[in-house]
Each structure stands twice: as C-alpha cells, then as structure tokens.
Amino acid sequence: MYNVFLVDDEPFIIEGMKSIINWEDIGLQIIGHAYDGEEALKTLQTKECDILLTDIMMPQMNGLELITALKVIKPHMKYIVLSGYQEFEYVKKGISLGIENYLLKPIDEEELAATLRNTIEKLQQLQHEDEDYYVLRDNAIWRWLNRDISHQELKKRLDIYDLHLHDSTLVFAIVQLELAADHRGERSGIRKWIEECLGCLCVINPEEEMILIWLSKRPDEVESDLHHLQMNLDQKQEVHDYFIALGKENCSADDIFLSFYRTRDLLKYRFVISEGTKLILEKDAEKFSETTEMIRTFNFQELLKQVLTGNHCEVEKWIHSAFDQFSERISLDTSQLAKSFSIELMSTIRSSLDLPNDLMKLAKETSSVLQADTITELRNVVIAFLKNLMEQIKNRNDQMSPIIHSVLQYIQTSYHEELSLKTLSQKFHVNTIYLGQLFQKEVGSVFSDYINQLRIEKAKMMLKESHLKSGEIGKKVGYSDSTYFYKQFKKSMGVTPTEWRALHSYESQS
C-alpha cells in the first residue's frame, strides 16, 4: 500500500478528491491533507509519503515551490499537479521538476486513475531496484561487521556505492523496531526515510534490527538525529514499539568492531531501564556496571544442577542466599541491580535447558520482574520461574522414553567428553540410527546441534567466571580442536570467544 498526500486551498476539492476514486482498490491510502504549501511541507517532513497530489495556485507557497522544496528531502516521492489553468509556463516548470502528470480541474476520474496506476508501476520498479541495491550493500556491510570479510574486500564491494566506511570516523546505533501485524512490510520504507532524513546508512540485519551508521559526524549531532527519529517513530501508527542503543564515536579498525558489539550489548538494558525509555546511551549504562561483577560471584552451574535434578529445597536455598546479598546492599540502584541480576539468571538458566520458548510466557516473566516493587516480591518471581522450569523438565522427562532421559542426564554431566551418537549408542546398547531418530523426535533437536549449544552455554559461563584462555575453555567443554570451537562459538554468538569475553569485561568496567 502506497501513501498519498493531498494539497489544495479549497476544502471541497480535498473532500472531492477523497471520494472521486476507490483509493484502496488500486493499492493506495490517503495519509493526510493540507490547505497550503507551507502546511504541507511542515507535515511531510515527519511523514512517509509516496505520491503528492497538489494544486498549483495556493497562498503562502504554491504547488511548484512545494515540489521544489520536497525534492530535496524526499527525492523518491512522485508528484501529480492539479490546476484550473492551462498555463504553459507552469507545465514547463512542472516537467522540469519531473512531475508525473499535469491534470486540469475539474478532474477527469479515468485520467486520474490511469496516472495513478502508471505512478504505482514506477514506484514498484523503483522498489525492486532499491531492494537489489540494499540486499547487496547490506550483505557486504553485515559480513564485514561480523569479520567474515576483510577491509579490502569490503572496499571492493562498496566502491560501486561510493561508500568508504573504513576511511571514516563512525558512530553506531541499533534500532529494534516492532511493527504492527498488518504493517510488517513497511520496514523498508522507514529505512529509506531514515537514510534520507538523517543522512546515515541504515543496514537491516538478519534479525531485522536496523543498524544505523554515521560517517564523520559528531556524537552530539547524532544524538540530535536520534531524537528526531524518536519523534517520527512516536507519530507512526504502524510502529508498535521500538528501542534504540547508541554507541561511542570510534575511528580505528579495532574500535569499530568493539563499538559495534558493545552497542548490541546495550540493547540488553532494555529489560532493566525505566518503562517508557526508548533510547539508551553508553553513559546511561554506567549505573548498571556493578551487575556483571555481582553476577560473577554467583555459581549458576550449581543452581542449574539443582534445577535439573528437581531439588526444590536447594533451589530455594540458593535463591534466598543470592537475594540476601541485595537486601544487605542498600543504595539507590539496588532495585535496578536486582532486576538486572534476575533477568540474567532467568536468561542463563533457560538458555542452558533445551525447552521450547513460549514468547508470550517469556514476555510475562520479564514483565513480572520489571513490575516487582520489593526485593521479596522479586525473589518470589524468580523462585516461581524456576519451579515452573522444574515442572516442565519433570513433564518432559515423564513423557520421554527411559533411554532418552538417561542420555540427556549423561550429556549434562559428560558434555566435556567425546560425545557422538555412536559412542552413546554403544554405552546405552542401542542402534545408532534409531537413537538419532528418537533423540530428534523427543528432544526436538538434532543431536549435534543440541550438544554444540550446550557446550557453547557452558563455555560462556566459563568465559565470564574464569581467566582461562579461550582455547583451554574449548577443551574443557568438549572441543578437542580449538579452531572448531572458535568456529562454532562465532556461528552461535556472532563473535569469537575472545571478543565475547572482552565485551563482557568492558561492560563491567564501563
């Protein structure tokens, strides 16, 4: 659906335009109107519009002056001019501005409909060209940010776009954008508006996050751009929710990658900052810096062991001991630290268990943490969460065949050993092919994916809680080949083990 905006100084013309044809039948929707050029220009600065229908003779600013001004900020917009006069000079000026048609009043319905259809075809062609452009460009930048291609390779790929990221001082921001269900396809239109109005690159990654990259722009100018973006997103009905993380200015190659990963890390604070906050800056995250150090003092492995064995008494004892430390630490940010800790605990424990993710349940659990008013209430939320997990594990185990239950228990304690379907089938006296099929059916995951994910989660804990080298940690969690460990870790986390540890160490020092 393309957006149309109407401009005419006579209200009855505006109303007539709205009803002269069935706009939705040809794939258009009227998003607004104005009675003079100045009003239209002001309104359209914060609206996404594809087609403008405007009268020429209007007070304050005429239609051609409006088009001239809009072409600077909306280069891809299409323009159709309406007039009560067949003035050659106006026609000539309109042609020079690239208008789609010059329609005389009273408007002929068929001529208007034909003009609109032709304009839609041009917009669709432009959209296909844009999509090809963005797919190739975004892929190159995304692979570079993940260090899958070198600076030199990036330069070759981006030369055709006249982009020089490696020669510039960069500032990153990442936008998590949630669109209403019936507006999911409008992300590309918002991206186009961002690039045109903010003068930055907007790369959409595989998770549909928007990575904004400013070249050689001061941080205060970037902050101003983001406040402008917030105002625009707040006004868009199709935007259900959003959150923005802004990183630091950087220039060297190493700083660029660290800043990008750190900016992604800032998105985690969405769950612990004040409700309604839509933008987080590096400096805003400093008050949470103690969280990582406090988390390092807790042995999540021990808690996970008690959860897996269904030991309710020991689980509650562990949680009470942890929250007693928060109760003893009285300060203005105790509440935020405790909530951040709770989110980290719940995320770590859940990711270590191979249980299906219910997004509605996850959202409800997070909401319960954020809405807790006291340490006691928060502690009870976490205990209830863990009891629910233990119940899920029990139900899953009850439904599993004894052999898969035994295999999973063995894997949890022996993940650091050489494990394969062949070695397990020999240990549990069952056919290898049958075990693989049964494992996938009952666990819902291919064996190799399951063991890799388990080992990665164990490695993450060790990277946080120890000073061992990455290669040593890989061996301790079951990877005899450190190169293969690095490859699997990066495939799962998007960064190498060393980079992941550096990011979390950096977080604790911010």
N, C-alpha and C positions, 0 to 999 in steps of 0.2 A: 504494500500500500504506500503510495507516494503522497507527500504533503503539499497542499495548495494554500496560498495566502491571497486574499482579495484586497484591493485598494481602490477606493473611489470616494469622491467627496459627496456623493449623493446616496443617502441611506437606502432609498428604494431600489437603486441599481444593485447595491450589495445584496439585498434580500432577494431580488430577482435572479441574480447570479446563482444563489444557493439552490434555487428550485428549478432553474432552466433545464438542467440535465440531472440524471441519477449518477452522482459522482462515484459512489461505491461500486456501481456496476462496471465501471471502466478502470477500477483499481486506484481511485483517488479519495482523499479525505481532506475537507477544509479544516484547517487548524486555527484559523483566525482571520480577522479583517481590520482595516484601519481606514480612516476618513481623510488622511493626507499623507504625503510622503515622509514627513519628519516622524510622525507617529509610527508609520510602518517600519522605517529604518531602525528606530529605537527598539521596537518589538522584535524584529527579526534578528537582532544581534544575539538574542538568547534563545532563538527557536530554530529547529531544524526544518528547512523548507526546501522543496524540490522545484516547485513551479510557482511563479508570481504572475498574477493577472492584475494589471494596473491601468488605471485611466492616465491620460497624459496631463490634461489641464486641471491642476489642483492647487490650492493655496499652499503657502509655506515652502513646499518642494514639489515640483512637478514629477510626472512619472519617469521621464528620461533621466532627470537628475537622480532620482531614487535608484534606478538601474545602475547608473554610473557608480554611485556610492556602494551599492551592494556587490558589484562585481569584484571589488577589492577584497571584501570579507567572505563572499560566497561565490567563488569562481565557477562552481559546478551547477549553480542554480539556472533554471531555464525561465525565460521571460516572454509573456504574451501581452501585447499592448492593446488597449481599448481606447477608442476616441470617437467623438461626434463629428470630427472634421477630417477630410482627406487632404491633409497638408503635406505637400511633397517634402518640405524640409524636415518635418517630424519623421516621415517614413525613412528618409535617407539617414537621419541620425539613428533611428531605431535599428536599421540594417547594420550600421557601423558598430553598434553595441551587441550585435548577434542575437536579436530577438527572434522568436520562433514564428510569429505572425503579427500582423497589424490589422485588428478587427474593428470595423465600423459599427457604431451604435445606430439603430437597435441591433443587437447581436443576433446573428443567424445561428440557430441551435445546431444545425448539421455542420456548419463550418467550424464552430467552436469545438464540437465533439471530434471532428476529423483532426483539428490542430492538436488537441489534447492527446489523441492516440498516437500521432506522429511524435509528439514530445516524449511520451512514455517509452516508445521504441528507442529513442535516442538515450534516454536515461538508463534503460535496461542494457543497451550496448555499452554505455559508459561504466555501468556497474560491473559487467563481465570483465571489461578491461582493467578496472580497479582491482577486482578480485585476483586476477592473474598477477598484477603488479604486487599486491600486498602479500600473496602467498609466497612468491619467490623472495621478496625482500625480507619478510618476517622470518622465513625459514633460515635465511643466512644469518640474521642477527641473533636469533634464538640459539642456533647451533654454536655461534661464537661465544655467547654468554655462558653456555654450558661447556665451553672449551673443547668442543668437538671439531672445530676448525681453527686454524691459526689466524693471526692478524693479517698475514699476507694473503691467505685465501679469502678472508672477508673483504679485503681491499679490492681484489679482483672482482668479486661478486657485486660489490656496491658501487663500483666505478660507473656502472651504467645508470645508477640513480643519482650520481653526483653527491654521494654521501661520504663523509670522512670521519667516522666515529673515532678512529684510532689517533687522529691528529688533534682532538678537541678535549677541552675540559667538560666532563659530563656530570649531569645530575639525574638520578633515577627517582621515579615514583612508580608505585604499583597500585592499580585500582582494581578492587574486587567489585564487580558490578552485577547486581541481581536484577534481571528484568522480569516484568510481569509475564505470566504464562503466554498471553496472546501477543507479546511483543518481542519474543526471543530473537527474531531475525533482524532487529534494529541495532544490534551491536556495531555493525559495520558503519552505519550512518552516524552513530555517536563518535566512533573513531575518526571519521572524516571531519566532523565538527571540531574535535579536539586538535587535530593537526592544523586545520585552517585557522582556528581562533587562538590557539596557544603557541603556535609556531614550534611544536616539538614533534618528535617521532612517536607514534603510538603502535606498538607491536602487540598483537594478540597471541598469547602463548597457548599451548595445547589444553591448559585448564581454563581457557577463556578469560584469564586475567589480562588486564591492559597494562603493558609496561611502557611508561612514558619516559622519553629520553630527551633532555635538553642539551644542546651543544653550545658551549661557550656562553652560558647565561648565568648571571649572579644568583645565588641562593634566595635573596630577598625578592628578586623578580619572579623566580619560580614559585615561591610561596604566594605571591600575588596572583599568578596564573591559576594556582590550585584553588584559591578562594573564589576566583571567577568560575572555575569548573564546578565547585560545590554549589554556587548559586544556580548554575544552569541545571545541574542534576536534580536539585531540590524542586525545580519547577516542572520536571518532566514526569508526566503521569505514567509513562511506560517504565520508569525506574522504580523498582520495588524497594531496593536498599543498595547502599554502597559503602565502601570503606577505602581510605587512601593512606598509604605509607610513603613518606618522603625520606630519602636517604641524604647523605652528605655529598658535598661537592668533591670531586676527585679528578685526578689527571693521569697518574702513572697507570701502566697496564695492571699491576698487582692491585692497586687501589680500586680500579674499576670493578674487578671481579668481586673483591671483598665487599665493596659498597653495594653491589647488586644483591649478593647473597644476604647481606645484613638487612637491606631494605625488605627482602622477602621475609626475613626473620621478624621484622617489626609487625608484620601482619598478625602474628600470634597474639599481640597485645589487644587485639580487637575484643577478646573474651574477658579482659580484666579491667579495661578502662571504663570510664563513666558512660552510662547509657546515653545515646544521642550523639556521642563524639564520633565524627566521621573522618577526621584527619589526625594522624599521629606523626610527629617529627622525631628525629633522633634524640633531641634534647628532652622530649616528653617521656622517653622510655627510661631515662636515667633513674627515676624514682623506683623502678622495678628491679634495679640491678642486683639487689640483695637476694632476690628469689632464687637465682641459679645457685649461689653459694649455699643457701639454706637447703635446697633440694639435694645437693651433693652429700649432705650429712645423713640422708635417709637411704636405707638399703631397700630399694624397690624389689630387688631379686628375692629377698626374704619374704616380703609381702606377697609377691606373685606365687611363690612356692605354697604359702598357706591358702591362697585363693584356689589354686589348682587342686589342693587336697581337700578343699571344703571345710577347713578348720575355722569355723565361725569365731570361736573364742580367741584364737591367736590373731585373727584379722582385726577384731575389735580392740584387742590389747595394743596392737601396732598403731592403729589409727589414734587411739586415745593418747598414746605416748607422743606421737607426732604433733597433735594439736595442742597438747600441754605446752609445747615449746612456743607456739604462737600466743597462747594465753599469757605466758610469762613475759613476752616481748611486747610491752605496751608502747605504742607510738602511733602517730597519725596515719601511717601507711600499713599498719598491721592487717587491716581488713583486706586491702588490695593484695598484700603478700600472701595471705592465707588463701585467697580465692585463686590467685595465680598458681600457687602450690597445688591446690585441689584440681585445677584443670590439667596441670602437668601430670599429676598422679593418675587421674582418670584416663588421660590420653595414653600414657605409657603402659598401663595395665591392659587397657582394651586392645592396643596395637600388638601386645605380646600374646594375645589369645586369638585363636582362629575362630571367631564368632561372627555371624552376619551383622553388618552395620545397618541399623534402622535409623534413617536420617531424622525422622520425627522424634524418636526416642533420644537421639543424641542432642537435638535442639532443646528438648525438655530438660535433659540433665544439665546442660550448660546454663539454661535459664534458672534452674533451681540453685545453682552455685552463685550466680550473679545476684539473685534476689535474697540470699541469706543475710539476715540482719545481725546475727551474732556468731561468735566462734562455735558455740554449742550447736546452733542450727546448721552451720556449715559442716561441722563434723558429722552430724546425723545424716546429712545429704550424702556425704561420701560413703558412710557405712551402708546406707540403703543401696547405693550404687553397687558396692562390692557384693552385698548379699544377693542382689539381683543377678550379678555376673555368676556367682557361685551356683545359683539356682539354674541358670542357663546351661552351665557346664554339666551339672548333675542330670538335667533333662537330656542333654546331648549324649552323655555317657550311657544313660539308661536305654536310649534308642539305638546306640551303636552296637555292632557285633562285638563280642568279647575280644576278638583278635585286634580290631582297630583301636579299641580302648587301650589294650596293652601296648600296642605300637606307639600310640601318642604319649603314653606315660613314659615309655622308654626313651622316646625322642627328647622329651623335656629334660631328662637327666643326662642324656648321652649325645646331645647335639654337637659337642666338640669332637666327637669321634668320627671316623669314616662311616658315613651312613649312605646306604643306597637301597633300592628295593630288593636287590639281590642279597645283600648282607642281612637285611631284615627278614626276607623270606626264609633264609637259612636258619636264622635264630628262632623264628616262630613256626618253622616247619610248614610252610605253605607255598604254593606255586607263585612265582614272581609276577607273572602276568595277572593272575587272579588278585593278588594283593594290590597291585597298582590300580586295577579297575575298582576294587572295593574301597580303597582309600579315597579315590576321587569321588566316588558316589556318596560316601558317608561324610567325608570331611568337606567336600565341595571345592577341592583344590588339588591340582596336580602335585604329586609328592615333591618333585624338585622345587616347585615354586614355594611350597609350604616350608621346606627345610631352609631354603635361601632366606625367606622373610624372617623366620625365627632367628637365624644366625645374625642377620642384619640388626634386628632389635637388640639382641644380646651384645653385639659389637657397639651399638650406640650407647648402651648403658656403661660399657667399659671405657669408651672414649670420654664420657662425662666424669666417671668416678675414679679413673686411674691415670697415671702418667706413662703407661706403657706405649711403645711405638705402635703405629698402625699395623705394621706387618706382624708384630707379636700378637696383637689382638686378633688379627685374622686367623692365626694359627690356633689361638685359644678357643675360638668359636667354631672351629672345624674346617677352615680353609688351609690346606697344605700349601697351596700356591698363592703367594701374596698378590701377584698380578691379577689372578682370577678374583680374589677378594676385592681388590680395588675396582675392578670392572663391575662386579655385582652390586657393590655399595653405591657406586655412582649411578648405575642404572636405576636403583631403587630410590635414592635420595637426591639425585641431580648434582651432587658434588662429591669430591673424593673424601675419604675418611679424615685426612689431614685438614682439608678445608672445613669440613663439618665441625671438627673439634675447635679449629681456630675461631669459627663463628660463635660457638657457644662460650669459648673462653673470652672472646671480645665482648660478648653480651654481659658477662659478669664483671667486666672492668669498665663498662660504659659509664 
